[in-house]
């Protein structure tokens, strides 16, 4: 996590005040654990309805619907927050929120591969290229449209290439626009490369062609987890620390969220309000949404036993 040293502007200060107000409405760790401990989805849904996420939650929502309501609420909060900063300050927020556009593209890819039509997230001013991508009629056409957009060419018109290419493009964008998030993005890329190399058995040459940002090139000769970890700079390798084998990479993701949330808390609650306050707050809202969605899944399974142990580790 880097300090920016940027001068304050009225837009950032106004956004900071709004962001801190939004943080007070989070479910939080304790609240999420109470949700997870519910004996049924219905009980958890009733509890959740009394929170900020209740605005988008139907009383008969399925698990998928309830989790979507959580995501929709987070997106709405980010869109509102974006309205409180100057247009010149919007790009870091748009870069962090690009997950929603990525999710829309993922759903379009799934549809083009034979899946059902999904309701896209309403991005408003946070959109980068979605209006130009939304009606692509084939993976080839989608790839061509991506190549002409800020997302860039994913490398091939197939599902796996588009999935990986989009995520690397997102990391590249965050690295170039949100300097506070440099090690977060590099660590996420390290996890993605580890999964693709060691679990999906994707050739290093194919991944290298996609230009993973923030992790150098020494990883291209790594054949196991230890070699990969040793090949990465500390700014990226931290996500792989303490992991002994590839099937434990999910623990790296949990560790990624713990580190990022801790950094974001410091940014959001710094004495001097400004850009970092807004950036940290967006990430904290994302972490709260992720934790809440996970708690709903645990509750849907009965909120007991091993599932709660997993929730505690992830949360």
N, C-alpha and C positions, 0 to 999 in steps of 0.2 A: 504494500500500500504506500503510495507516494503522496506527499503534500504538494499542492499546486503552486502556492505562493501567488495566486492570481488576485488582482484587486477586486474588491466587492463592487457589485452593481445593484441598483434598485431592484432589478428583476430577480436576481439571485436571493436577495434579502426577503422579498415578498414570498418567493417560493419556499424559502427556509421556514418562515413562520407557518405557512400552510402545511408544509411537510411534517413539522413537529406536531401539529394538531392531529394530523392523520395517524401518526404513530401511536397516539394515545388510545386509538380505537382498535388496536391489534388484539387478537385472541391471546397471544403470548404462549410461552412454553407451558405454564401451569394450566391455562385454559384449554390448550390443545390436548394435554394429557387427560384432563377431565372428559373431553370429548371421546378420546380413544378408549377410555375405561367404560363408556356406556355399553349397556348390554345388547343394544340393537342400533341399527341405522336410524330408526324412527326416533329413539331417545336422543341420539346425537343431533339429529336434524332439528328437534325441538329446542335443544340448547343453542344450536348455531343460529336459529332464527332470531335470537335476542341480541346478536352481535352485528357488526357492520356488514357481515356477509349475508345477513338475512334479507337484504333488499332485493336480491336476485334469486332467492331460494323459494321454490314451491313446496307446499306442505306435503305433496306426494312424490317428491323428487327421488329418483333412483340414486344409487351411489354415483354413477357417471354424471347425472344431472346436478347433484349436489357439489361434486368436485368442479364441474364447469361453472357453477354459480360462484364458487370461490375465485376461480380464475377471472371471470367476468368482473367481479367486484374489484379485484386488484387492478385490472386493466382500466376500469373506470377511474379509480383513484389516481393512476398515473396520468391519464388524460386530463383530469382536473388539475393535477399538479403542473402539468405542462402548460396549462393556460395561465398560470401565475408567474411564469418566467418570461423574459424577453425573447422574441423570436431568435435572436442571435445566440441564446443560451439553450436552445431546444435540442441541439444535436446530441449532446451526451445522454439526455433522457431518452431520445429516440433510439440511440444505439443500445442502451441497456434494455429497452422494451422490445427490441427486435425479435425476441423469442416468440411473441405473438404472431408476427408476420411469418416467422419460420414455421410455427405450428400450422398456420393456414396453408402454407405451401406443402407441408407434410401431408395434410389432409387431401389436398388436390392430387398429390402423387398417389395416395392410397386409392382415391376415386378412379384415377386413370389406370390403376392396376386392378380394377374390378370391385373396389369397395363401395360402400354406400356414400351418398352425398352428405356432407357434414356442414353444419352451420358455422361459417367463419367468424372469427373474432372481429368486432367492429373497431377498426383501428383509428378512424378519424385522422387527425393531423399527425399521428405517429407512423402512418404508413410510409414506406419507402418505395415499394414497387408493386404492392399487392393488386391495385386496380388493373395493372397491365398483365398480371399473371393469372388472375382469378378465373378466366374463361379459356385457358389453354386446353386444347383438345387431344393432346398426346404428349408423351414424355419428351419426344423430339422437339415439339413446339415449345414446351415449357423450358427445356434447356436453352433454346434459342432466345426466348424472352429473358431468361435469367442472365444470359451472357450479355444482353444489351442493357442490363440494369446494374445498379450498384452492387448486387449480390455477386455478379461475375459468373463466368462459365464453370459449372460444376465438373466438367471434364468428360462426361458421357451421359447419354440419355437413358440411364437406368436408375432404379430406386436407390441402390446402395450408394452410387456415386453422388447422386443429388443430396442424399441425407448427409453424407460426410462433407461434401463440398459446401453446403449451406452452413454447417456448424463451424467449419474453419473460416468461412467468410465472415461469420458473425464475430468470431474471436479477433480476426484481423481488423474489423471495424471498431471493436471496443478498444483494442490496443492503440489505434490511431486517434481516437477521440476522447477516451476516458482514461487519462494517465493514472488516476488513482486506482484503477482496476487492472494494471499491467500484470501483476503476479496472479491475480485471479484468472485472467484470461489464459496466461501461459500454463498455469496449473491445470485448467480445464482441457487445454489442448493436449497436455501430457497424458491425461486420463483417456481421452479419446483415442490417441495414437496407441496407447497400451491395450485398450480393448480391441481395436481393429487388428493390431499385430498379433496379439497373444490369445485372443478368444475367437475372433472372426477369421484368423489366419489370412488376413489380407496381405499381399506382398508389399514389402517396404517400398519397392519402386513405384507401385501404384499410389501409395500414400504420399511419397515424396513428390510425385507429380502434382498433387493437390496443394503443395506448398504450405504445410502446417506452420503457422506463425509462432514466434516467441520461444521456440525450443531448439533452434539451431539445426544442424544436419548430422551430428555424430550419432544420433539415434538410429540412423538408417542401417547400420551394421549390427544392431543389437538383436540377439536371438532369444533372450530370456529376460525376465523381469529385473534381475540384478544388473544385467548389462545395460538395460534401458535406463534404469535409475542412475547408474554411474555416468551415462552419456549425456544426461540433461544437466543444465545449469541449476543451481539451487532455487532460482526464481520459478522454475517449472517442476523440479523433481520433488518438491515438498509434498505433493499430492500422493506420491508413491511410497513415502516413508512409512515403515511399520507394516507393509503388505508383503507377505511371504510368497504368495502364489496368485496367478491371474484370476482364479475364481473368487478371490477376496477383493477385487477391484471396487466392488460396491462400497467397501469400507473407505476407500479413497474418496469416493463421492461424498460420503457422510462427513469425512474429515474436511473436504473442500468447503462444504456448507458451514461447518463450525468455524473455520478460519475466516471465511468471507463475512459471516454474520458478526463475528467479533470485530473485524476491521470496520465494518459498516456502522456498528454501534459507536465506535470512536469518532468516525467521520460525522455521523448525524448529530452527536451531542457535543461536538467541539464548542468551546466558548465563543469563538468568532463565527457567526452564522454566514453562510454564503454557498458557493457552488458545492463544496464537499458535504454540507448539510443535506442538500437536495439529493445528491448522488447516494449518500449513505442511506437516506430514508427510502429511496426507491428499492434498494437492495433489501432493506429490512422488511418492507412490505411484501416483497417477493418471498423472502424466507418464511414469513408468517403464513402466507398463502400455501406454500409447499407443505409446511408442517400441519396446517389445518386439513388440507386435502388428505394427507397421510393418516391423520387421526380419524377421519371419516371412514377410511378403508378398514382400519383396525376395528372400529365400532361395528361395521357391517359384518365382521367376522365374529362378533360376540365380545370383543374387548377384553379378552382374557388370555392367559397362557403365554406361549412363546411369542405370539404376535406383539404383546405389550413389551417384551424384552427387546424385540427388534425396533419397535417404535422409540423406546428410550434411547437406543444407540443412535438412531437416525436423527432424533429430535434434539 
